[in-house]
């Protein structure tokens, strides 16, 4: 993988997943198939993905799958109403990661792709509250930084400020 920042994020994510949900396990990964879907399969997981449905408008799509767990890696920040999807999940296990709100950086927004933007960038307590309000009990959490190999004030802050928040929750 050429992108070192993405590779570090994927390594942290798979390590967290393996710790809280060891393979083999069958997973519904929210979002279309992607590089991380393949990484999970290489580590012994059976992975199904949603097919690009708008989860704000069709949250019930998650009920089509009979799986051991649902994963949502950097998905909930793209939704206007993540509470609706969280309430529809029938699996009793959830592993999710989100980008944390950083005081020194604005929420991410692609200029060219209408789906590639963040409606929410949560503080950890906000995401915890969302999970609890939707019926989930948090079992384990972890945070990590997202360093980038550039020079400047923000890259220095990124070396010390957690950017990603991982949560394992059960119903």
PyMOL commands that set and color helices and strands:
alter all, ss='L'
color gray80, all
select helices_A, chain A and resi 4-20+35-42+59-64+76-78+82-88+124-133+153-160
alter helices_A, ss='H'
color red, helices_A
select strands_A, chain A and resi 26-29+46-49+69-73+93-99+137-145+162-170
alter strands_A, ss='S'
color yellow, strands_A
deselect
rebuild
show_as cartoon
